[in-house]
Amino acid sequence: MSHHQLSTCGFSSALGVIAGKWKAAILWQIHCRPLRYGELRRLIPGISEKVLFEQLRAMESDGLIQREVFNEVPSRVEYSLTSAGASLNDAVHTMAEWGRKYRSEDTAS
């Protein structure tokens, strides 16, 4: 498949949105319920504050998550999946299942 064919089939677009080490982990954590920044930091070991902030902003910009600020003192911010983020999470879950099956078949041979 040529580069042009890959880019027009949508697969490159999908991979571009979740590229990197952390976005799939963030999607997975937020898929159950909205989470606050501090909760995400605790649930994703190894991610720095800077990287988490950057990834959340990028995912918000891509329309995968929404950031809701509650008018409270102290202020509370929660991140949740949009419908696009939820459908991407389903696709990533399917890919993860494929990867587990592939890995177990590969190690069995």
Backbone as CSV, one residue per row, in Angstrom:
resi,resn,N_x,N_y,N_z,CA_x,CA_y,CA_z,C_x,C_y,C_z
1,MET,0.861,-1.174,0.000,0.000,0.000,0.000,0.907,1.236,0.000
2,SER,0.641,2.176,-0.875,1.440,3.389,-0.952,1.122,4.318,0.215
3,HIS,2.010,5.302,0.432,1.794,6.279,1.497,0.481,7.023,1.284
4,HIS,0.186,7.374,0.027,-1.060,8.078,-0.281,-2.280,7.228,0.075
5,GLN,-2.222,5.926,-0.272,-3.338,5.040,0.046,-3.528,4.923,1.554
6,LEU,-2.408,4.833,2.299,-2.496,4.754,3.762,-3.156,5.999,4.336
7,SER,-2.760,7.161,3.835,-3.294,8.395,4.400,-4.763,8.598,4.043
8,THR,-5.202,8.088,2.901,-6.600,8.276,2.533,-7.513,7.212,3.127
9,CYS,-6.963,6.108,3.614,-7.826,5.065,4.195,-8.236,5.412,5.621
10,GLY,-7.599,6.397,6.236,-7.963,6.808,7.579,-7.099,6.209,8.669
11,PHE,-6.374,5.148,8.355,-5.556,4.491,9.369,-4.464,5.418,9.889
12,SER,-3.820,6.145,8.990,-2.773,7.091,9.419,-3.346,8.176,10.317
13,SER,-4.532,8.640,9.984,-5.181,9.658,10.815,-5.449,9.123,12.218
14,ALA,-5.958,7.908,12.293,-6.255,7.308,13.595,-4.984,7.126,14.409
15,LEU,-3.941,6.612,13.786,-2.685,6.424,14.507,-2.076,7.754,14.923
16,GLY,-2.222,8.766,14.087,-1.687,10.082,14.427,-2.325,10.669,15.670
17,VAL,-3.590,10.391,15.865,-4.308,10.933,17.019,-3.867,10.259,18.317
18,ILE,-3.482,8.982,18.251,-3.076,8.288,19.477,-1.575,8.039,19.542
19,ALA,-0.825,8.660,18.635,0.620,8.449,18.611,1.248,8.849,19.940
20,GLY,2.298,8.160,20.273,3.016,8.461,21.497,2.753,7.427,22.571
21,LYS,3.438,7.611,23.648,3.433,6.628,24.726,2.209,6.717,25.633
22,TRP,1.578,7.881,25.749,0.633,8.105,26.828,-0.830,8.232,26.446
23,LYS,-1.148,8.605,25.216,-2.543,8.908,24.880,-3.478,7.717,25.054
24,ALA,-3.036,6.541,24.668,-3.897,5.366,24.844,-4.149,5.107,26.326
25,ALA,-3.133,5.306,27.164,-3.293,5.109,28.611,-4.269,6.133,29.192
26,ILE,-4.172,7.369,28.724,-5.094,8.411,29.193,-6.521,8.072,28.773
27,LEU,-6.698,7.684,27.508,-8.029,7.281,27.023,-8.601,6.171,27.889
28,TRP,-7.778,5.170,28.165,-8.233,4.015,28.936,-8.673,4.434,30.334
29,GLN,-7.922,5.305,30.972,-8.257,5.719,32.332,-9.546,6.545,32.379
30,ILE,-9.741,7.388,31.380,-10.911,8.277,31.386,-12.178,7.567,30.907
31,HIS,-12.038,6.405,30.270,-13.222,5.785,29.656,-14.289,5.364,30.672
32,CYS,-13.917,5.071,31.895,-14.904,4.635,32.894,-15.695,5.797,33.485
33,ARG,-14.990,6.892,33.745,-15.642,8.038,34.384,-14.754,9.257,34.225
34,PRO,-15.314,10.445,34.353,-14.489,11.658,34.306,-13.463,11.636,35.448
35,LEU,-12.268,12.136,35.158,-11.194,12.151,36.150,-10.562,13.525,36.240
36,ARG,-10.061,13.817,37.424,-9.314,15.049,37.638,-7.850,14.816,37.297
37,TYR,-7.145,15.903,37.088,-5.728,15.855,36.708,-4.921,15.010,37.706
38,GLY,-5.084,15.277,38.997,-4.333,14.553,40.023,-4.628,13.061,40.014
39,GLU,-5.891,12.703,39.750,-6.256,11.289,39.665,-5.531,10.627,38.493
40,LEU,-5.480,11.331,37.366,-4.779,10.794,36.200,-3.294,10.596,36.497
41,ARG,-2.695,11.549,37.178,-1.265,11.413,37.549,-1.030,10.153,38.376
42,ARG,-1.918,9.884,39.317,-1.764,8.696,40.170,-2.023,7.404,39.396
43,LEU,-2.961,7.436,38.468,-3.346,6.232,37.734,-2.393,5.866,36.597
44,ILE,-1.561,6.827,36.186,-0.635,6.578,35.073,0.792,6.754,35.589
45,PRO,1.364,5.704,36.160,2.714,5.806,36.714,3.738,6.161,35.629
46,GLY,4.649,7.037,35.988,5.742,7.379,35.081,5.504,8.602,34.224
47,ILE,4.283,9.095,34.150,4.020,10.285,33.325,4.350,11.528,34.151
48,SER,5.040,12.468,33.536,5.376,13.707,34.243,4.199,14.680,34.164
49,GLU,4.195,15.651,35.059,3.131,16.667,35.041,3.094,17.382,33.709
50,LYS,4.268,17.756,33.207,4.369,18.491,31.940,3.792,17.676,30.783
51,VAL,4.185,16.418,30.702,3.722,15.574,29.598,2.218,15.327,29.708
52,LEU,1.722,15.067,30.909,0.281,14.857,31.079,-0.482,16.103,30.638
53,PHE,-0.026,17.263,31.059,-0.675,18.517,30.670,-0.685,18.667,29.149
54,GLU,0.465,18.423,28.507,0.565,18.558,27.049,-0.338,17.557,26.331
55,GLN,-0.362,16.320,26.814,-1.179,15.296,26.181,-2.674,15.601,26.330
56,LEU,-3.072,16.057,27.508,-4.473,16.422,27.714,-4.880,17.565,26.796
57,ARG,-4.024,18.566,26.662,-4.326,19.695,25.760,-4.444,19.226,24.319
58,ALA,-3.519,18.359,23.881,-3.554,17.853,22.504,-4.816,17.029,22.264
59,MET,-5.174,16.199,23.238,-6.365,15.367,23.082,-7.638,16.207,23.094
60,GLU,-7.625,17.272,23.865,-8.763,18.203,23.859,-8.858,18.896,22.505
61,SER,-7.724,19.319,21.991,-7.680,19.980,20.683,-8.151,19.047,19.565
62,ASP,-7.839,17.748,19.701,-8.248,16.756,18.705,-9.706,16.326,18.871
63,GLY,-10.373,16.820,19.912,-11.780,16.496,20.117,-12.026,15.144,20.766
64,LEU,-10.991,14.575,21.422,-11.133,13.266,22.058,-11.635,13.361,23.487
65,ILE,-11.247,14.434,24.162,-11.674,14.631,25.547,-12.222,16.036,25.700
66,GLN,-12.988,16.214,26.752,-13.464,17.557,27.080,-13.013,17.878,28.495
67,ARG,-12.745,19.129,28.702,-12.292,19.644,29.995,-13.423,20.486,30.557
68,GLU,-13.878,20.121,31.747,-14.970,20.861,32.370,-14.467,21.486,33.667
69,VAL,-14.630,22.800,33.757,-14.228,23.537,34.950,-15.469,23.815,35.777
70,PHE,-15.428,23.395,37.030,-16.556,23.604,37.938,-16.302,24.868,38.748
71,ASN,-17.318,25.672,38.897,-17.211,26.936,39.610,-17.305,26.679,41.115
72,GLU,-16.217,26.181,41.666,-16.136,25.856,43.085,-14.863,26.460,43.654
73,VAL,-14.780,26.506,44.963,-13.551,26.947,45.620,-13.089,25.805,46.509
74,PRO,-11.890,25.235,46.278,-11.017,25.523,45.132,-11.641,24.983,43.840
75,SER,-11.188,25.548,42.723,-11.774,25.138,41.443,-11.471,23.662,41.176
76,ARG,-12.399,23.038,40.483,-12.270,21.619,40.149,-12.386,21.491,38.635
77,VAL,-11.482,20.711,38.058,-11.480,20.464,36.615,-11.539,18.961,36.400
78,GLU,-12.432,18.524,35.534,-12.533,17.104,35.202,-12.387,16.917,33.699
79,TYR,-11.777,15.805,33.349,-11.600,15.426,31.952,-12.459,14.204,31.678
80,SER,-13.192,14.233,30.570,-14.029,13.105,30.184,-13.931,12.904,28.676
81,LEU,-14.330,11.718,28.236,-14.288,11.408,26.804,-15.443,12.065,26.071
82,THR,-15.163,12.511,24.872,-16.218,12.924,23.953,-16.707,11.665,23.240
83,SER,-17.709,11.786,22.407,-18.163,10.604,21.658,-17.058,10.113,20.723
84,ALA,-16.271,11.030,20.155,-15.150,10.622,19.302,-14.101,9.880,20.126
85,GLY,-13.831,10.357,21.336,-12.873,9.690,22.212,-13.350,8.307,22.622
86,ALA,-14.647,8.175,22.889,-15.201,6.873,23.269,-15.091,5.876,22.117
87,SER,-15.383,6.326,20.906,-15.282,5.406,19.769,-13.823,5.055,19.486
88,LEU,-12.900,6.007,19.688,-11.477,5.695,19.529,-11.037,4.714,20.608
89,ASN,-11.529,4.874,21.837,-11.184,3.942,22.908,-11.628,2.525,22.549
90,ASP,-12.807,2.393,21.943,-13.278,1.070,21.502,-12.325,0.470,20.472
91,ALA,-11.875,1.300,19.535,-10.950,0.823,18.503,-9.603,0.432,19.112
92,VAL,-9.109,1.228,20.056,-7.837,0.923,20.710,-7.964,-0.374,21.512
93,HIS,-9.107,-0.568,22.166,-9.338,-1.806,22.919,-9.287,-3.014,21.982
94,THR,-9.908,-2.890,20.822,-9.881,-3.967,19.837,-8.454,-4.258,19.394
95,MET,-7.671,-3.209,19.166,-6.270,-3.399,18.775,-5.477,-4.058,19.905
96,ALA,-5.755,-3.676,21.151,-5.055,-4.272,22.290,-5.380,-5.766,22.400
97,GLU,-6.642,-6.110,22.195,-7.024,-7.524,22.212,-6.285,-8.285,21.115
98,TRP,-6.204,-7.710,19.928,-5.479,-8.329,18.829,-4.015,-8.518,19.226
99,GLY,-3.417,-7.497,19.836,-2.015,-7.579,20.245,-1.768,-8.674,21.266
100,ARG,-2.670,-8.813,22.236,-2.521,-9.889,23.231,-2.617,-11.262,22.570
101,LYS,-3.562,-11.418,21.646,-3.712,-12.697,20.953,-2.481,-12.983,20.090
102,TYR,-2.023,-11.977,19.379,-0.854,-12.135,18.516,0.369,-12.520,19.340
103,ARG,0.561,-11.837,20.471,1.713,-12.110,21.334,1.632,-13.538,21.889
104,SER,0.444,-13.979,22.305,0.336,-15.324,22.872,0.543,-16.380,21.787
105,GLU,0.095,-16.139,20.569,0.335,-17.077,19.469,1.809,-17.097,19.102
106,ASP,2.449,-15.925,19.143,3.860,-15.816,18.789,4.725,-16.550,19.810
107,THR,4.394,-16.425,21.084,5.201,-17.084,22.121,4.889,-18.575,22.192
108,ALA,3.739,-18.996,21.677,3.393,-20.417,21.689,4.140,-21.199,20.615
109,SER,4.629,-20.495,19.569,5.301,-21.223,18.495,6.760,-21.411,18.745
